[in-house]
Amino acid sequence: MLGRRGARPQSQCIVISGESGAGKTESTKLLLQHIMNLCKGNSQLEQQILQVNPLLEAFGNAQTVMNDNSSRFGKYIQLRFQNNTVRGAKLSEYLLEKSRVVQQDTGERNFHIFYYMFAGLSSEQKEMYGLLDPSLYRYISKWFGTEDVAQHWKQKYQEVCNALDMVGFQEQEQVDMQAILAGVLSLGNVTFEPQESDGSLKVSESSRGWLKAAAGQFGVQEDELLKCLVCTMSVTRGEQIQRFHTQQQAEDARDSIAKVAYGRVFGWIVCKINELLAENVDPEVELREIGILDIFGFENFAVNRFEQLCINLANEQLQHFFNHHIFQMEQDAYRTEELPWETITFSNNEPVLNLLLSKPLGLLSLLDEQSAFPQATDKTFVDKLNSSFKGNVYFQPGRGRVLGFSIIHYAGKVQYTAGGFLEKNRDTLPANVRGLFINSVTPLLSLLFTATISRTGTLMPHMKTKIVPGADKFNSTRKQSAGAQFRHSLMVLMERMYSANPHFVRCIKPNSQKQPGVVDSQMLLQQLRYNGLLETIRIRRDGFSWRPSFEEFAERYGILLVKPDVSLTKGSCLEILQNTDLTGWICG
């Protein structure tokens, strides 16, 4: 794949796409196993690479109504090769669905790792981490399962522990990580009530124990954690000013801390994986690469939020990439070579991308504009969309009482609920939290909040904070919105993919009931149509999918001639082809 005999080796990328639950992650695992089996070079490194998937699934996957093991983030795995031997790997992650930590819809669960911990930890370990009965925790109260499910989770927890050991995580790091996860769960149970004296907030008596537990698990002072939840401290003209939160603001602060803490743990896992799997070769050695993209599939739920918009935007971008390579570039090559060709039309989704991404009047730009106004609300955002996109055939205003709007995507119409768009895009962390966690006695938590956040929103290794260009401190006034970070990460991803030779794997979902052996033919046909696969079949049938250079073809097949010592020219290629019974070829 990295280069045939006689051809210059070239980096490759494999794009695995399809609806949520179509089998992208399973295909990625099989593909990785196959590539590692072909390598047979550094067996320890190959095993470490294979252990990355179960680790990421535990922390980045969750049960949804469409898929029991749904990827709630996107990943791009770059395998680095020297002479067809794997020398290292790098992982990039995109848009972890942090909101799932604090809220799940009916029929859905939190990230797998929380359930694995309760099923897999011993009674002594649970006591050490301060974990009680799982049904008590608000963030995972829908955890209920049968004994068989609990046994499955216990086995999965052991797999996670084995993967952490295999990849190279230290024992103390694993302890700290699980203490932070326990702290996230305890924090979620903290509730508030007004003080009788001055109306300011206090922690309700029933949840005082949860606040104490969370502070202990995070390794911080209980009163300092409480301050971060119920008030904001600021300095104006040298004077310290304290502003008390409303109950809603306190609950938002609690949930923001939980989401950021979990997101930082996930980012640290990715950073640690990249540290441990980095190639150890001479910098002068030129390495080739196979990139594998496994990204969240197109989603259309009963309720679609900010996360679904970002997920579907990523899928729009991948569909455009597919169209560009399969239809546009290929047919342009035929016209340039002056070959006889009847143009194949395809559904171009560029207008939808313009609606979402253009500046300054695309949807994400308008969302950022509204997010910058403290007084803006989700309603003012929707009003702005309605006025800006009036007459756009790919946008429809919301109907009924639900505040929202609809986008006509390449895969169909999706209705989005606008509630929470501004809050999720701002992605703010309560003031003083960063300072509190930097001073935590839990080394890992301190490290996570000392780290730098890149323009794509990912965690960067602590030791690089002074030299990384374009990185922003988390508490910087220049902090980017979640939408801007996602836009930039998407741009970086597409740049990587356009610089490589792409291969496409289209996963087709057989039914929506998650049932084996059941095929819904109407559902299959719909996917074949909106993915452009019917047009793809036609261009593969009528076109020329393999287009080698004259030099490459003559060197590879010159042995078929009576006098195999041939010049590497067009004439030699014609002579080879004319001396065979092959049909369906043409020379440009």
PyMOL commands that set and color helices and strands:
alter all, ss='L'
color gray80, all
select helices_A, chain A and resi 24-39+43-60+98-101+112-120+123-129+134-136+138-140+147-167+171-187+205-218+222-230+247-277+306-336+350-357+363-371+378-388+421-426+433-438+443-450+462-464+482-498+521-530+533-542+550-560+570-578
alter helices_A, ss='H'
color red, helices_A
select strands_A, chain A and resi 12-18+61-62+70-71+74-82+85-94+192-194+201-203+231-236+239-244+288-294+395-397+404-409+412-417+452-453+459-460+501-507
alter strands_A, ss='S'
color yellow, strands_A
deselect
rebuild
show_as cartoon
